[in-house]
Amino acid sequence: MKSSSSIEDLIPHLLQAKKVVVLTGAGVSAESGIPTFRGRDGLWKKYRAEELATPYAFISNPRLVWEWYDWRRQLIADKQPNPAHLTLAKWENIFPSFWLITQNIDGLHQQAGSRRLLELHGNIWKMRCVDEGTVFENRTTPLPEIPPHCPDCGGLLRPHVVWFGESLDSSLLSEAFRLSHECEVMFSIGTSAIVQPAASLPVAAAENGALLIEINAEPTPLASVAQFNFYGRAGEILPQIHQALLQALEKNSSASLGKNRTTKARKTEK
Ligand code: BV8
């Protein structure tokens, strides 16, 4: 496997960075105890995610699809953000412009405190009425009724997520590409970089001259495009990068990040 880069070599780039964007995938939630999509533990009964997370599966068997989502909601309900989520939430106060784009639907980034966040694929705690299109939050686990029905019109409810074969919200997607095109540094963390169009965001950043950093348990198709590769657990690597960055900020308070950011960064640690 390609060896990991050195955090020491990465830090000077981060000290200079003003616009930083991060793309996360299921690997960021793995250390919170949530199975990844394509990992060994990602299967549910005998089904693969690609077979159930589709409009076709829902139309032909809404009960089966909702049983899967109810199982995932129950699994996620008592899980907590891990150090990877918590570190990324702190980075909103470290870089002048920081945005987090996630493919995950588990809501753990919000729970960790991230606010500058785009949820590309929706959120498992939201439901949408198939007839009216109204969206509302529902955190009841287990669901009392499967499939659930709209409290207003009695129509069928669906998870407010983007299924395979469905288009992403166009304004959200164009914002994600704008941020990726304009950033100086892009991290791709805990994603196999297979699912499109999300997997094209780091490529778009790199094509526009951004420094691309991959943090993943194993190399992905982005490995050869990234200038820095860190292989291992995101919940360990991100805090290591964060600590090295804080030390460099302390030492080099006149860096382009400026004194106010050093103070601000110190504040996020209290
Ligand atoms: C669309 C919500 C227009 C639902 C999800 C172009 C080329 C090829 C195919 C396509 C293409 N354009 C469209 C497609 C089809 C399809 C697609 O990409 N298919 C793939 C399988 C090839 N895309 C779509 O359908 C998208 N729609 O483009 O609309 C269109 C319409 C019709 C036809 C054509 C175009 C919609 C995609 C959204 C699907 N919905 N989720 C739900 O969750 O129930 S995607 C699903 O996959 C999750 O959101 C997940 O986050 C996402 C990506 O997976 P990963 O997050 O990367 O997870 P994975 O398990 O794969 O990898 C985890 C990684 O973490 C691993 O590498 C592992 O090593 C690592 N890891 C594990 N532990 C750790 C770790 N790393 C660090 N630390 C650890 N501790």
Residues whose N, C-alpha, C, O or C-beta is under 5 A from the ligand:
A	BS01	BV8	G25 A26 G27 A30 E31 T36 F37 R38 G39 A53 Q103 N104 I105 H121 V161 V162 W163 F164 G165 E166 S167 L168 G190 T191 S192 A193 I194 V195 Q196 P197 I215 N216 A217 E218 G232 R233 A234
